[in-house]
Amino acid sequence: MCNEYSLKMDTATIVQDLAAVSIEARFSEGAPNIAARDSIRITDSAPILRTVEGEGGTADLVQRRWSWPGPGGRPVYNFRSDGREFATGRCLIIVDGFYEFTDPADPARKRKDKWLFTRAGESWFCIAGIWRTAPEVGEAFTMLTTAPGPDIAPYHDRQVAILDRADWAAWLDPSVSAKTLLKPLPAGSLTVEQVS
């Protein structure tokens, strides 16, 4: 599953694009300094947008750790969404691309092939996530996964739950059923390129 992604968008662009879909971003901890990164990995801090309780249409843009410790201390960085509703702790994970890895096409090579997936026609997008407080690490988030759509299926048997822009605000509203929002994307929604 996805264990690396990228984000090179600045805070002002993110806030402007959120406003275009009726989400007002606030900064309870000050405006985050979002450094452009080609590689965000498990346990790194990265920006998420989460609901502000009691303030419909307002969301808090904060930086949090990707993954919390699970059984045996293994990081929980992906979480199956199948059949779940997620009544609390929903968040949007802001990305401009994510990576998947496959066995090398050349069996003589030891390193896996690395593939970058981006959203067709969009400079950045959101993955559905959940956040929680873990005693060992504080507040942390994980990416939700679904069955793969046709763009991902040749590379992996699961995919991160990518939300349409029109569904971002709905995801932050726990009264909206997760089952109506978390689904594989149709063919042509993602572009893919092999990267080194």
mmCIF file of the C-alpha atoms, coordinates in Angstrom:
data_MODEL
# 
_entry.id   MODEL 
# 
loop_
_atom_site.group_PDB 
_atom_site.id 
_atom_site.type_symbol 
_atom_site.label_atom_id 
_atom_site.label_alt_id 
_atom_site.label_comp_id 
_atom_site.label_asym_id 
_atom_site.label_entity_id 
_atom_site.label_seq_id 
_atom_site.pdbx_PDB_ins_code 
_atom_site.Cartn_x 
_atom_site.Cartn_y 
_atom_site.Cartn_z 
_atom_site.occupancy 
_atom_site.B_iso_or_equiv 
_atom_site.pdbx_formal_charge 
_atom_site.auth_seq_id 
_atom_site.auth_comp_id 
_atom_site.auth_asym_id 
_atom_site.auth_atom_id 
_atom_site.pdbx_PDB_model_num 
ATOM 1   C CA . MET A 1 1   ? 0.000   0.000  0.000   1.00 0.00 ? 1   MET A CA 1 
ATOM 2   C CA . CYS A 1 2   ? 0.936   3.636  -0.176  1.00 0.00 ? 2   CYS A CA 1 
ATOM 3   C CA . ASN A 1 3   ? 3.918   4.332  2.071   1.00 0.00 ? 3   ASN A CA 1 
ATOM 4   C CA . GLU A 1 4   ? 5.209   7.464  0.355   1.00 0.00 ? 4   GLU A CA 1 
ATOM 5   C CA . TYR A 1 5   ? 3.659   10.546 -1.220  1.00 0.00 ? 5   TYR A CA 1 
ATOM 6   C CA . SER A 1 6   ? 4.546   14.056 -2.360  1.00 0.00 ? 6   SER A CA 1 
ATOM 7   C CA . LEU A 1 7   ? 3.309   17.599 -1.788  1.00 0.00 ? 7   LEU A CA 1 
ATOM 8   C CA . LYS A 1 8   ? 4.706   20.727 -3.386  1.00 0.00 ? 8   LYS A CA 1 
ATOM 9   C CA . MET A 1 9   ? 1.737   23.115 -2.995  1.00 0.00 ? 9   MET A CA 1 
ATOM 10  C CA . ASP A 1 10  ? 2.015   26.303 -0.975  1.00 0.00 ? 10  ASP A CA 1 
ATOM 11  C CA . THR A 1 11  ? -0.381  27.190 1.850   1.00 0.00 ? 11  THR A CA 1 
ATOM 12  C CA . ALA A 1 12  ? -1.988  30.111 -0.031  1.00 0.00 ? 12  ALA A CA 1 
ATOM 13  C CA . THR A 1 13  ? -2.927  27.924 -3.019  1.00 0.00 ? 13  THR A CA 1 
ATOM 14  C CA . ILE A 1 14  ? -4.349  25.241 -0.746  1.00 0.00 ? 14  ILE A CA 1 
ATOM 15  C CA . VAL A 1 15  ? -6.477  27.773 1.166   1.00 0.00 ? 15  VAL A CA 1 
ATOM 16  C CA . GLN A 1 16  ? -7.716  29.358 -2.078  1.00 0.00 ? 16  GLN A CA 1 
ATOM 17  C CA . ASP A 1 17  ? -8.702  26.000 -3.592  1.00 0.00 ? 17  ASP A CA 1 
ATOM 18  C CA . LEU A 1 18  ? -10.453 24.963 -0.367  1.00 0.00 ? 18  LEU A CA 1 
ATOM 19  C CA . ALA A 1 19  ? -12.478 28.196 -0.386  1.00 0.00 ? 19  ALA A CA 1 
ATOM 20  C CA . ALA A 1 20  ? -13.592 27.365 -3.936  1.00 0.00 ? 20  ALA A CA 1 
ATOM 21  C CA . VAL A 1 21  ? -15.322 24.250 -2.545  1.00 0.00 ? 21  VAL A CA 1 
ATOM 22  C CA . SER A 1 22  ? -16.811 26.104 0.455   1.00 0.00 ? 22  SER A CA 1 
ATOM 23  C CA . ILE A 1 23  ? -14.263 25.026 3.052   1.00 0.00 ? 23  ILE A CA 1 
ATOM 24  C CA . GLU A 1 24  ? -12.850 27.793 5.225   1.00 0.00 ? 24  GLU A CA 1 
ATOM 25  C CA . ALA A 1 25  ? -9.386  26.841 6.468   1.00 0.00 ? 25  ALA A CA 1 
ATOM 26  C CA . ARG A 1 26  ? -8.286  28.174 9.826   1.00 0.00 ? 26  ARG A CA 1 
ATOM 27  C CA . PHE A 1 27  ? -4.940  27.860 11.538  1.00 0.00 ? 27  PHE A CA 1 
ATOM 28  C CA . SER A 1 28  ? -5.329  27.067 15.238  1.00 0.00 ? 28  SER A CA 1 
ATOM 29  C CA . GLU A 1 29  ? -1.555  26.592 15.474  1.00 0.00 ? 29  GLU A CA 1 
ATOM 30  C CA . GLY A 1 30  ? -0.571  29.364 13.040  1.00 0.00 ? 30  GLY A CA 1 
ATOM 31  C CA . ALA A 1 31  ? -0.313  29.050 9.270   1.00 0.00 ? 31  ALA A CA 1 
ATOM 32  C CA . PRO A 1 32  ? 1.791   25.941 8.598   1.00 0.00 ? 32  PRO A CA 1 
ATOM 33  C CA . ASN A 1 33  ? 5.032   26.343 6.714   1.00 0.00 ? 33  ASN A CA 1 
ATOM 34  C CA . ILE A 1 34  ? 4.478   23.661 4.107   1.00 0.00 ? 34  ILE A CA 1 
ATOM 35  C CA . ALA A 1 35  ? 7.843   22.797 2.594   1.00 0.00 ? 35  ALA A CA 1 
ATOM 36  C CA . ALA A 1 36  ? 7.788   21.374 -0.935  1.00 0.00 ? 36  ALA A CA 1 
ATOM 37  C CA . ARG A 1 37  ? 8.639   17.680 -0.675  1.00 0.00 ? 37  ARG A CA 1 
ATOM 38  C CA . ASP A 1 38  ? 8.899   14.952 -3.281  1.00 0.00 ? 38  ASP A CA 1 
ATOM 39  C CA . SER A 1 39  ? 8.939   12.338 -0.534  1.00 0.00 ? 39  SER A CA 1 
ATOM 40  C CA . ILE A 1 40  ? 6.771   12.223 2.572   1.00 0.00 ? 40  ILE A CA 1 
ATOM 41  C CA . ARG A 1 41  ? 7.237   8.924  4.366   1.00 0.00 ? 41  ARG A CA 1 
ATOM 42  C CA . ILE A 1 42  ? 5.699   7.064  7.275   1.00 0.00 ? 42  ILE A CA 1 
ATOM 43  C CA . THR A 1 43  ? 6.277   8.907  10.605  1.00 0.00 ? 43  THR A CA 1 
ATOM 44  C CA . ASP A 1 44  ? 6.955   12.251 8.822   1.00 0.00 ? 44  ASP A CA 1 
ATOM 45  C CA . SER A 1 45  ? 4.779   15.243 9.709   1.00 0.00 ? 45  SER A CA 1 
ATOM 46  C CA . ALA A 1 46  ? 2.571   16.555 6.915   1.00 0.00 ? 46  ALA A CA 1 
ATOM 47  C CA . PRO A 1 47  ? -0.485  18.805 6.526   1.00 0.00 ? 47  PRO A CA 1 
ATOM 48  C CA . ILE A 1 48  ? -4.015  17.548 7.103   1.00 0.00 ? 48  ILE A CA 1 
ATOM 49  C CA . LEU A 1 49  ? -7.334  19.351 7.217   1.00 0.00 ? 49  LEU A CA 1 
ATOM 50  C CA . ARG A 1 50  ? -9.700  18.296 9.981   1.00 0.00 ? 50  ARG A CA 1 
ATOM 51  C CA . THR A 1 51  ? -13.139 19.398 11.119  1.00 0.00 ? 51  THR A CA 1 
ATOM 52  C CA . VAL A 1 52  ? -13.470 22.093 13.741  1.00 0.00 ? 52  VAL A CA 1 
ATOM 53  C CA . GLU A 1 53  ? -16.118 20.778 16.142  1.00 0.00 ? 53  GLU A CA 1 
ATOM 54  C CA . GLY A 1 54  ? -19.257 22.940 16.178  1.00 0.00 ? 54  GLY A CA 1 
ATOM 55  C CA . GLU A 1 55  ? -18.118 25.143 13.291  1.00 0.00 ? 55  GLU A CA 1 
ATOM 56  C CA . GLY A 1 56  ? -19.735 23.780 10.117  1.00 0.00 ? 56  GLY A CA 1 
ATOM 57  C CA . GLY A 1 57  ? -17.783 24.641 6.976   1.00 0.00 ? 57  GLY A CA 1 
ATOM 58  C CA . THR A 1 58  ? -14.611 25.456 8.937   1.00 0.00 ? 58  THR A CA 1 
ATOM 59  C CA . ALA A 1 59  ? -11.624 23.150 9.042   1.00 0.00 ? 59  ALA A CA 1 
ATOM 60  C CA . ASP A 1 60  ? -8.289  23.339 10.816  1.00 0.00 ? 60  ASP A CA 1 
ATOM 61  C CA . LEU A 1 61  ? -5.110  23.065 8.722   1.00 0.00 ? 61  LEU A CA 1 
ATOM 62  C CA . VAL A 1 62  ? -2.436  21.454 10.905  1.00 0.00 ? 62  VAL A CA 1 
ATOM 63  C CA . GLN A 1 63  ? 0.666   19.318 10.504  1.00 0.00 ? 63  GLN A CA 1 
ATOM 64  C CA . ARG A 1 64  ? 0.595   15.876 12.091  1.00 0.00 ? 64  ARG A CA 1 
ATOM 65  C CA . ARG A 1 65  ? 2.549   12.637 12.071  1.00 0.00 ? 65  ARG A CA 1 
ATOM 66  C CA . TRP A 1 66  ? 1.691   10.073 9.384   1.00 0.00 ? 66  TRP A CA 1 
ATOM 67  C CA . SER A 1 67  ? 0.958   6.820  11.258  1.00 0.00 ? 67  SER A CA 1 
ATOM 68  C CA . TRP A 1 68  ? 0.422   5.797  14.824  1.00 0.00 ? 68  TRP A CA 1 
ATOM 69  C CA . PRO A 1 69  ? 1.838   2.682  16.483  1.00 0.00 ? 69  PRO A CA 1 
ATOM 70  C CA . GLY A 1 70  ? -0.328  -0.382 16.021  1.00 0.00 ? 70  GLY A CA 1 
ATOM 71  C CA . PRO A 1 71  ? -0.060  -3.945 17.335  1.00 0.00 ? 71  PRO A CA 1 
ATOM 72  C CA . GLY A 1 72  ? 3.543   -4.815 18.078  1.00 0.00 ? 72  GLY A CA 1 
ATOM 73  C CA . GLY A 1 73  ? 4.574   -1.206 17.412  1.00 0.00 ? 73  GLY A CA 1 
ATOM 74  C CA . ARG A 1 74  ? 4.128   -1.524 13.639  1.00 0.00 ? 74  ARG A CA 1 
ATOM 75  C CA . PRO A 1 75  ? 2.978   1.778  12.096  1.00 0.00 ? 75  PRO A CA 1 
ATOM 76  C CA . VAL A 1 76  ? -0.652  2.100  11.031  1.00 0.00 ? 76  VAL A CA 1 
ATOM 77  C CA . TYR A 1 77  ? -0.242  4.204  7.891   1.00 0.00 ? 77  TYR A CA 1 
ATOM 78  C CA . ASN A 1 78  ? -3.052  2.667  5.798   1.00 0.00 ? 78  ASN A CA 1 
ATOM 79  C CA . PHE A 1 79  ? -6.439  1.556  7.140   1.00 0.00 ? 79  PHE A CA 1 
ATOM 80  C CA . ARG A 1 80  ? -9.147  -0.413 5.314   1.00 0.00 ? 80  ARG A CA 1 
ATOM 81  C CA . SER A 1 81  ? -12.349 1.572  4.919   1.00 0.00 ? 81  SER A CA 1 
ATOM 82  C CA . ASP A 1 82  ? -14.526 -1.337 3.764   1.00 0.00 ? 82  ASP A CA 1 
ATOM 83  C CA . GLY A 1 83  ? -17.908 -1.261 5.541   1.00 0.00 ? 83  GLY A CA 1 
ATOM 84  C CA . ARG A 1 84  ? -16.884 1.383  8.077   1.00 0.00 ? 84  ARG A CA 1 
ATOM 85  C CA . GLU A 1 85  ? -18.497 4.785  8.687   1.00 0.00 ? 85  GLU A CA 1 
ATOM 86  C CA . PHE A 1 86  ? -15.882 6.794  10.661  1.00 0.00 ? 86  PHE A CA 1 
ATOM 87  C CA . ALA A 1 87  ? -18.206 8.913  12.778  1.00 0.00 ? 87  ALA A CA 1 
ATOM 88  C CA . THR A 1 88  ? -15.271 10.809 14.326  1.00 0.00 ? 88  THR A CA 1 
ATOM 89  C CA . GLY A 1 89  ? -11.742 11.807 13.436  1.00 0.00 ? 89  GLY A CA 1 
ATOM 90  C CA . ARG A 1 90  ? -12.144 12.362 9.701   1.00 0.00 ? 90  ARG A CA 1 
ATOM 91  C CA . CYS A 1 91  ? -9.483  14.382 7.913   1.00 0.00 ? 91  CYS A CA 1 
ATOM 92  C CA . LEU A 1 92  ? -8.307  15.297 4.428   1.00 0.00 ? 92  LEU A CA 1 
ATOM 93  C CA . ILE A 1 93  ? -4.698  14.423 3.583   1.00 0.00 ? 93  ILE A CA 1 
ATOM 94  C CA . ILE A 1 94  ? -3.306  16.945 1.116   1.00 0.00 ? 94  ILE A CA 1 
ATOM 95  C CA . VAL A 1 95  ? -1.114  15.473 -1.637  1.00 0.00 ? 95  VAL A CA 1 
ATOM 96  C CA . ASP A 1 96  ? -0.080  16.112 -5.219  1.00 0.00 ? 96  ASP A CA 1 
ATOM 97  C CA . GLY A 1 97  ? 1.010   12.543 -5.915  1.00 0.00 ? 97  GLY A CA 1 
ATOM 98  C CA . PHE A 1 98  ? 1.553   9.169  -4.290  1.00 0.00 ? 98  PHE A CA 1 
ATOM 99  C CA . TYR A 1 99  ? 3.814   6.236  -5.021  1.00 0.00 ? 99  TYR A CA 1 
ATOM 100 C CA . GLU A 1 100 ? 3.295   2.527  -5.428  1.00 0.00 ? 100 GLU A CA 1 
ATOM 101 C CA . PHE A 1 101 ? 6.022   -0.083 -5.834  1.00 0.00 ? 101 PHE A CA 1 
ATOM 102 C CA . THR A 1 102 ? 6.030   -3.270 -7.912  1.00 0.00 ? 102 THR A CA 1 
ATOM 103 C CA . ASP A 1 103 ? 8.460   -6.113 -8.383  1.00 0.00 ? 103 ASP A CA 1 
ATOM 104 C CA . PRO A 1 104 ? 11.112  -5.116 -10.939 1.00 0.00 ? 104 PRO A CA 1 
ATOM 105 C CA . ALA A 1 105 ? 10.410  -5.843 -14.592 1.00 0.00 ? 105 ALA A CA 1 
ATOM 106 C CA . ASP A 1 106 ? 14.039  -6.984 -14.876 1.00 0.00 ? 106 ASP A CA 1 
ATOM 107 C CA . PRO A 1 107 ? 14.527  -9.906 -12.450 1.00 0.00 ? 107 PRO A CA 1 
ATOM 108 C CA . ALA A 1 108 ? 18.268  -9.130 -12.286 1.00 0.00 ? 108 ALA A CA 1 
ATOM 109 C CA . ARG A 1 109 ? 17.497  -5.855 -10.512 1.00 0.00 ? 109 ARG A CA 1 
ATOM 110 C CA . LYS A 1 110 ? 16.976  -5.965 -6.766  1.00 0.00 ? 110 LYS A CA 1 
ATOM 111 C CA . ARG A 1 111 ? 15.128  -2.667 -6.337  1.00 0.00 ? 111 ARG A CA 1 
ATOM 112 C CA . LYS A 1 112 ? 11.410  -2.473 -6.920  1.00 0.00 ? 112 LYS A CA 1 
ATOM 113 C CA . ASP A 1 113 ? 9.940   -0.319 -9.683  1.00 0.00 ? 113 ASP A CA 1 
ATOM 114 C CA . LYS A 1 114 ? 8.514   2.953  -8.371  1.00 0.00 ? 114 LYS A CA 1 
ATOM 115 C CA . TRP A 1 115 ? 5.372   4.515  -9.871  1.00 0.00 ? 115 TRP A CA 1 
ATOM 116 C CA . LEU A 1 116 ? 4.056   8.041  -9.304  1.00 0.00 ? 116 LEU A CA 1 
ATOM 117 C CA . PHE A 1 117 ? 0.279   8.507  -9.460  1.00 0.00 ? 117 PHE A CA 1 
ATOM 118 C CA . THR A 1 118 ? -1.201  11.989 -9.880  1.00 0.00 ? 118 THR A CA 1 
ATOM 119 C CA . ARG A 1 119 ? -4.781  13.170 -10.342 1.00 0.00 ? 119 ARG A CA 1 
ATOM 120 C CA . ALA A 1 120 ? -5.579  13.859 -13.989 1.00 0.00 ? 120 ALA A CA 1 
ATOM 121 C CA . GLY A 1 121 ? -6.275  17.560 -14.524 1.00 0.00 ? 121 GLY A CA 1 
ATOM 122 C CA . GLU A 1 122 ? -5.591  18.625 -10.918 1.00 0.00 ? 122 GLU A CA 1 
ATOM 123 C CA . SER A 1 123 ? -2.436  20.063 -9.370  1.00 0.00 ? 123 SER A CA 1 
ATOM 124 C CA . TRP A 1 124 ? -3.245  18.561 -5.958  1.00 0.00 ? 124 TRP A CA 1 
ATOM 125 C CA . PHE A 1 125 ? -5.945  16.418 -4.363  1.00 0.00 ? 125 PHE A CA 1 
ATOM 126 C CA . CYS A 1 126 ? -7.090  14.909 -1.078  1.00 0.00 ? 126 CYS A CA 1 
ATOM 127 C CA . ILE A 1 127 ? -6.990  11.394 0.282   1.00 0.00 ? 127 ILE A CA 1 
ATOM 128 C CA . ALA A 1 128 ? -9.590  10.471 2.901   1.00 0.00 ? 128 ALA A CA 1 
ATOM 129 C CA . GLY A 1 129 ? -7.992  9.898  6.261   1.00 0.00 ? 129 GLY A CA 1 
ATOM 130 C CA . ILE A 1 130 ? -8.672  9.591  9.946   1.00 0.00 ? 130 ILE A CA 1 
ATOM 131 C CA . TRP A 1 131 ? -6.700  10.988 12.858  1.00 0.00 ? 131 TRP A CA 1 
ATOM 132 C CA . ARG A 1 132 ? -6.450  10.087 16.509  1.00 0.00 ? 132 ARG A CA 1 
ATOM 133 C CA . THR A 1 133 ? -4.327  10.678 19.560  1.00 0.00 ? 133 THR A CA 1 
ATOM 134 C CA . ALA A 1 134 ? -1.910  7.891  20.405  1.00 0.00 ? 134 ALA A CA 1 
ATOM 135 C CA . PRO A 1 135 ? -0.199  8.018  23.807  1.00 0.00 ? 135 PRO A CA 1 
ATOM 136 C CA . GLU A 1 136 ? 3.196   7.195  22.280  1.00 0.00 ? 136 GLU A CA 1 
ATOM 137 C CA . VAL A 1 137 ? 3.245   9.862  19.535  1.00 0.00 ? 137 VAL A CA 1 
ATOM 138 C CA . GLY A 1 138 ? 0.427   12.359 20.125  1.00 0.00 ? 138 GLY A CA 1 
ATOM 139 C CA . GLU A 1 139 ? -1.957  13.180 17.276  1.00 0.00 ? 139 GLU A CA 1 
ATOM 140 C CA . ALA A 1 140 ? -1.375  11.209 14.075  1.00 0.00 ? 140 ALA A CA 1 
ATOM 141 C CA . PHE A 1 141 ? -3.226  10.329 10.870  1.00 0.00 ? 141 PHE A CA 1 
ATOM 142 C CA . THR A 1 142 ? -3.596  7.380  8.532   1.00 0.00 ? 142 THR A CA 1 
ATOM 143 C CA . MET A 1 143 ? -4.814  6.998  4.944   1.00 0.00 ? 143 MET A CA 1 
ATOM 144 C CA . LEU A 1 144 ? -7.981  5.062  4.215   1.00 0.00 ? 144 LEU A CA 1 
ATOM 145 C CA . THR A 1 145 ? -7.985  2.452  1.464   1.00 0.00 ? 145 THR A CA 1 
ATOM 146 C CA . THR A 1 146 ? -10.556 0.924  -0.877  1.00 0.00 ? 146 THR A CA 1 
ATOM 147 C CA . ALA A 1 147 ? -10.620 -1.727 -3.552  1.00 0.00 ? 147 ALA A CA 1 
ATOM 148 C CA . PRO A 1 148 ? -8.517  -0.620 -6.524  1.00 0.00 ? 148 PRO A CA 1 
ATOM 149 C CA . GLY A 1 149 ? -9.948  1.226  -9.487  1.00 0.00 ? 149 GLY A CA 1 
ATOM 150 C CA . PRO A 1 150 ? -8.822  0.391  -13.027 1.00 0.00 ? 150 PRO A CA 1 
ATOM 151 C CA . ASP A 1 151 ? -5.892  2.851  -12.942 1.00 0.00 ? 151 ASP A CA 1 
ATOM 152 C CA . ILE A 1 152 ? -4.373  1.209  -9.835  1.00 0.00 ? 152 ILE A CA 1 
ATOM 153 C CA . ALA A 1 153 ? -5.325  -2.453 -10.322 1.00 0.00 ? 153 ALA A CA 1 
ATOM 154 C CA . PRO A 1 154 ? -2.339  -3.293 -12.583 1.00 0.00 ? 154 PRO A CA 1 
ATOM 155 C CA . TYR A 1 155 ? 0.000   -2.088 -9.803  1.00 0.00 ? 155 TYR A CA 1 
ATOM 156 C CA . HIS A 1 156 ? -1.689  -2.972 -6.509  1.00 0.00 ? 156 HIS A CA 1 
ATOM 157 C CA . ASP A 1 157 ? -4.693  -4.847 -5.079  1.00 0.00 ? 157 ASP A CA 1 
ATOM 158 C CA . ARG A 1 158 ? -5.776  -1.820 -2.961  1.00 0.00 ? 158 ARG A CA 1 
ATOM 159 C CA . GLN A 1 159 ? -5.787  1.944  -3.439  1.00 0.00 ? 159 GLN A CA 1 
ATOM 160 C CA . VAL A 1 160 ? -5.863  4.973  -1.190  1.00 0.00 ? 160 VAL A CA 1 
ATOM 161 C CA . ALA A 1 161 ? -9.331  6.547  -0.949  1.00 0.00 ? 161 ALA A CA 1 
ATOM 162 C CA . ILE A 1 162 ? -9.046  9.604  -3.196  1.00 0.00 ? 162 ILE A CA 1 
ATOM 163 C CA . LEU A 1 163 ? -11.935 12.034 -2.902  1.00 0.00 ? 163 LEU A CA 1 
ATOM 164 C CA . ASP A 1 164 ? -13.427 14.172 -5.665  1.00 0.00 ? 164 ASP A CA 1 
ATOM 165 C CA . ARG A 1 165 ? -13.134 17.903 -4.904  1.00 0.00 ? 165 ARG A CA 1 
ATOM 166 C CA . ALA A 1 166 ? -16.909 18.089 -4.723  1.00 0.00 ? 166 ALA A CA 1 
ATOM 167 C CA . ASP A 1 167 ? -16.782 15.569 -1.827  1.00 0.00 ? 167 ASP A CA 1 
ATOM 168 C CA . TRP A 1 168 ? -14.106 17.190 0.346   1.00 0.00 ? 168 TRP A CA 1 
ATOM 169 C CA . ALA A 1 169 ? -16.559 19.119 2.529   1.00 0.00 ? 169 ALA A CA 1 
ATOM 170 C CA . ALA A 1 170 ? -18.854 16.091 2.752   1.00 0.00 ? 170 ALA A CA 1 
ATOM 171 C CA . TRP A 1 171 ? -15.974 13.932 4.026   1.00 0.00 ? 171 TRP A CA 1 
ATOM 172 C CA . LEU A 1 172 ? -15.384 16.413 6.841   1.00 0.00 ? 172 LEU A CA 1 
ATOM 173 C CA . ASP A 1 173 ? -19.061 16.128 7.837   1.00 0.00 ? 173 ASP A CA 1 
ATOM 174 C CA . PRO A 1 174 ? -19.466 12.925 9.903   1.00 0.00 ? 174 PRO A CA 1 
ATOM 175 C CA . SER A 1 175 ? -23.225 12.927 9.261   1.00 0.00 ? 175 SER A CA 1 
ATOM 176 C CA . VAL A 1 176 ? -22.500 12.039 5.600   1.00 0.00 ? 176 VAL A CA 1 
ATOM 177 C CA . SER A 1 177 ? -22.145 8.300  5.110   1.00 0.00 ? 177 SER A CA 1 
ATOM 178 C CA . ALA A 1 178 ? -18.558 7.246  4.383   1.00 0.00 ? 178 ALA A CA 1 
ATOM 179 C CA . LYS A 1 179 ? -19.903 4.455  2.192   1.00 0.00 ? 179 LYS A CA 1 
ATOM 180 C CA . THR A 1 180 ? -21.229 7.037  -0.285  1.00 0.00 ? 180 THR A CA 1 
ATOM 181 C CA . LEU A 1 181 ? -17.825 8.753  -0.566  1.00 0.00 ? 181 LEU A CA 1 
ATOM 182 C CA . LEU A 1 182 ? -15.166 6.038  -0.312  1.00 0.00 ? 182 LEU A CA 1 
ATOM 183 C CA . LYS A 1 183 ? -15.033 4.207  -3.609  1.00 0.00 ? 183 LYS A CA 1 
ATOM 184 C CA . PRO A 1 184 ? -12.525 3.385  -6.335  1.00 0.00 ? 184 PRO A CA 1 
ATOM 185 C CA . LEU A 1 185 ? -11.966 6.021  -8.975  1.00 0.00 ? 185 LEU A CA 1 
ATOM 186 C CA . PRO A 1 186 ? -13.149 5.473  -12.559 1.00 0.00 ? 186 PRO A CA 1 
ATOM 187 C CA . ALA A 1 187 ? -10.668 4.772  -15.358 1.00 0.00 ? 187 ALA A CA 1 
ATOM 188 C CA . GLY A 1 188 ? -8.650  7.782  -16.452 1.00 0.00 ? 188 GLY A CA 1 
ATOM 189 C CA . SER A 1 189 ? -8.846  9.564  -13.074 1.00 0.00 ? 189 SER A CA 1 
ATOM 190 C CA . LEU A 1 190 ? -5.139  9.058  -12.404 1.00 0.00 ? 190 LEU A CA 1 
ATOM 191 C CA . THR A 1 191 ? -2.014  9.441  -14.483 1.00 0.00 ? 191 THR A CA 1 
ATOM 192 C CA . VAL A 1 192 ? 0.963   7.180  -13.797 1.00 0.00 ? 192 VAL A CA 1 
ATOM 193 C CA . GLU A 1 193 ? 4.635   7.418  -14.610 1.00 0.00 ? 193 GLU A CA 1 
ATOM 194 C CA . GLN A 1 194 ? 7.626   5.350  -13.605 1.00 0.00 ? 194 GLN A CA 1 
ATOM 195 C CA . VAL A 1 195 ? 10.143  7.273  -11.529 1.00 0.00 ? 195 VAL A CA 1 
ATOM 196 C CA . SER A 1 196 ? 13.600  6.383  -10.313 1.00 0.00 ? 196 SER A CA 1 
# 
